[in-house]
């Protein structure tokens, strides 16, 4: 009887650790979604839709989001795209915020000067 109890406790411990791992994975995916700007998604309401999918379907939605973000459909967030002080004007070519005194977009390279 004692050996059977040890196996049951071990199974519960393993199941508990797996649940903790899945919960941490779910939280990380949800925070990754929330950290992204709306412009990193191809559609207008994609961020809201993904938030609903992750919240309503739990771990299954988090796995779907992970698959989606590794596909071509999403632009990765880079440090240069994060909001910075003084970045207030959108680029006329790509739409990302650039410094007001810039002569060239640091993201797409479009030049605001006439190089003739």
Buried (B, 14 or more C-beta within 10 A) or exposed (E): EEEEEEEEEEEEEEEEEEEEEBEEBBEEBBEBBEEBEEEBBEEEEBBEEBBEBBEEEEBEBBBBBBEBBEEEEBBEEEEEBEEEEEBEEEBEBEEBBBBEEBEBBEBBEEEEEEEE
